[in-house]
């Protein structure tokens, strides 16, 4: 039987995605003390380097990735934004390969609610993706100004993705798990996916997910890059009480599809936990099984 793999977070090299900061190349620093941790020991990515969807689809097939979530983004800062219509084009072209999360612009909360309702009605869209820490001015994910968006997503049966880590927000307080905990407790029927899993606040994130059964952690490269600090704690929780709520995601194009999956499979997960992360947890959340 063929192994099923669901990559829960990709940003493919397609149209407006290529304008995101993660596709901008810069030469490695001459000073090794300044090397970016997330690019260390990173293998080649022809699809990223050439901005090619043809190469990307071939890399998916070579890695053995069955399905993938195309994650949207709508940031007013230099991090960039993606046209949700481009996500829709990918879904329409490859309905058995891609599902989408629409990026929601939070500059106007009334319009954000309208956009949430609209995109969750479109075929293939399973959720919304927000980055309130990158708004101008930034605000915490638990800010009650976001409640109408959370409520609409819940009422539409959608999933809300809230990226949270050291890279989002003007300082580390914006990635503290308590902000997402407050959302999860106010909206217990809203499934919440947390890309980056609030790194470096891993202990707090694992505690928050222990209390809040509607929270799914997606550690992506913070979980699979060899020697990444605190990744062992994620593995321990995945082998224990979070075996049904940890999701696998490469976060391409930060890391290659194949290399990411290979590094994830080398983690000391028991067989059931690994299979859950690679397919069952995400498939259940997305209604695929």
Residue pairs with C-beta under 8 A, 6 or more apart in sequence:
2 66
3 64
3 278
3 279
4 66
4 67
4 278
4 279
4 283
5 63
5 64
5 65
5 66
5 67
5 248
5 261
5 278
5 279
6 65
6 66
6 67
6 68
6 69
6 247
6 248
6 278
6 279
6 282
6 283
6 286
6 288
7 60
7 65
7 67
7 68
7 69
7 248
7 249
7 250
7 252
7 257
7 261
8 68
8 69
8 193
8 218
8 247
8 248
8 249
8 282
9 69
9 71
9 195
9 218
9 220
9 249
9 250
9 251
9 252
10 68
10 69
10 70
10 71
10 249
10 250
10 251
10 252
10 257
11 17
11 20
11 22
11 70
11 71
11 73
11 82
11 251
11 252
11 253
12 47
12 53
12 56
12 70
12 90
12 252
13 23
13 47
13 48
13 50
13 51
13 52
13 53
13 55
13 56
13 253
14 53
14 56
14 86
14 89
14 90
15 83
15 86
15 89
16 80
16 81
16 82
16 83
16 86
17 23
17 82
17 86
18 51
19 80
19 81
20 73
20 79
20 80
20 82
21 78
21 79
21 80
22 253
22 254
23 48
23 51
23 253
25 49
28 35
28 39
29 35
37 225
38 221
38 225
38 254
38 255
39 254
40 225
41 226
42 255
42 256
42 259
43 256
43 258
43 259
44 256
45 59
45 252
45 253
45 256
46 52
46 55
46 59
47 53
47 55
47 56
47 58
47 59
47 253
48 252
48 253
57 94
57 97
59 256
59 257
59 258
60 68
60 97
60 257
62 257
62 258
63 257
63 258
63 261
64 261
65 257
65 261
66 279
67 96
67 97
67 98
67 99
67 283
67 288
68 97
68 98
68 99
69 98
69 99
69 100
69 101
69 126
69 249
69 282
69 286
70 87
70 90
70 91
70 98
70 99
70 100
70 101
71 101
71 103
71 129
71 161
71 195
72 82
72 84
72 87
72 100
72 101
72 102
72 103
72 104
72 128
72 129
73 79
73 80
73 81
73 82
73 103
73 129
73 131
74 81
74 82
74 103
74 104
74 105
74 106
74 129
74 130
74 131
75 81
75 103
75 131
75 134
75 135
76 105
76 107
76 134
76 135
76 136
77 134
77 136
79 131
79 134
81 103
81 105
82 103
84 100
84 102
84 103
84 119
87 100
87 101
87 102
87 125
88 100
88 122
88 124
88 125
90 98
90 100
91 98
91 99
91 100
91 123
91 124
91 125
92 124
95 123
95 124
98 124
99 124
99 125
99 126
99 286
100 124
100 125
100 126
101 125
101 126
101 127
101 128
101 129
101 159
101 161
102 115
102 116
102 119
102 120
102 122
102 125
102 127
102 128
102 129
103 128
103 129
103 130
104 112
104 115
104 116
104 119
104 128
104 129
104 130
104 149
105 111
105 112
105 115
106 112
106 130
106 132
106 135
106 146
106 149
107 135
109 145
109 146
109 148
109 149
110 148
112 148
112 149
113 148
113 149
113 152
116 128
116 149
116 152
116 153
116 156
116 158
117 152
117 156
119 125
119 128
120 127
120 128
120 153
120 156
120 157
120 158
121 156
125 158
126 158
126 159
126 286
126 287
127 153
127 158
127 159
127 160
127 161
127 191
127 193
128 149
128 153
128 158
128 159
128 160
128 161
129 161
129 163
130 141
130 146
130 149
130 160
130 161
130 162
131 162
131 163
131 168
132 138
132 139
132 140
132 141
132 143
132 146
132 162
133 139
133 140
133 141
133 164
133 168
133 169
133 170
133 174
133 175
134 168
134 169
138 169
138 170
138 174
139 145
139 146
140 169
140 173
140 174
140 179
141 162
141 164
141 179
141 180
141 183
142 178
142 179
142 180
142 181
142 182
142 183
146 183
147 186
149 160
150 160
150 183
150 186
150 187
150 190
151 187
153 159
153 160
153 190
154 187
154 189
154 190
159 191
159 192
159 193
159 285
159 286
160 183
160 190
160 191
160 192
160 193
161 192
161 193
161 194
161 195
162 180
162 183
162 192
162 193
162 194
162 195
163 194
163 195
163 196
164 174
164 175
164 177
164 179
164 180
164 194
164 195
164 196
164 197
164 198
165 175
165 195
165 196
165 197
165 198
165 199
165 200
165 222
166 172
166 175
166 199
166 200
167 196
168 174
168 175
168 196
169 175
172 200
172 201
175 196
175 198
175 199
175 200
175 201
176 198
176 201
176 204
177 198
177 201
177 204
177 205
177 207
177 208
178 204
178 208
180 192
180 194
180 198
180 208
180 215
181 208
181 211
181 212
183 190
183 192
184 190
184 192
184 208
184 212
184 214
184 215
185 212
187 214
188 212
188 213
188 214
189 214
190 214
191 214
191 216
191 285
192 212
192 214
192 215
192 216
193 216
193 218
193 247
193 285
194 205
194 215
194 216
194 217
194 218
195 218
195 220
195 249
195 251
196 218
196 219
196 220
196 222
197 205
197 217
197 218
197 219
197 220
197 222
197 223
197 234
198 204
198 205
198 208
199 205
199 219
199 222
199 230
200 229
200 230
202 222
202 230
202 233
202 234
203 230
203 233
205 217
206 217
206 233
206 234
206 237
206 242
208 215
209 215
209 216
209 217
209 237
209 242
209 245
210 241
210 242
213 245
215 245
216 245
216 246
216 247
216 281
216 285
217 234
217 242
217 245
217 246
217 247
218 246
218 247
218 248
218 249
219 231
219 234
219 246
220 249
220 250
220 251
220 254
220 260
221 228
221 250
221 251
221 254
221 255
221 260
222 228
222 230
222 231
222 234
223 231
223 234
223 235
223 246
223 264
223 267
224 231
224 260
224 263
224 264
224 267
225 231
225 255
225 263
226 263
226 266
231 267
234 246
235 267
235 268
235 269
237 246
238 246
238 269
238 273
238 277
239 268
239 269
239 270
239 273
243 272
243 273
243 276
244 276
244 280
244 281
244 284
245 281
246 273
246 276
246 277
246 281
247 277
247 281
247 282
247 285
248 261
248 264
248 277
248 278
248 282
250 256
250 257
250 260
250 261
251 260
252 260
264 277
264 278
265 274
267 274
269 277
280 289
282 288
283 289
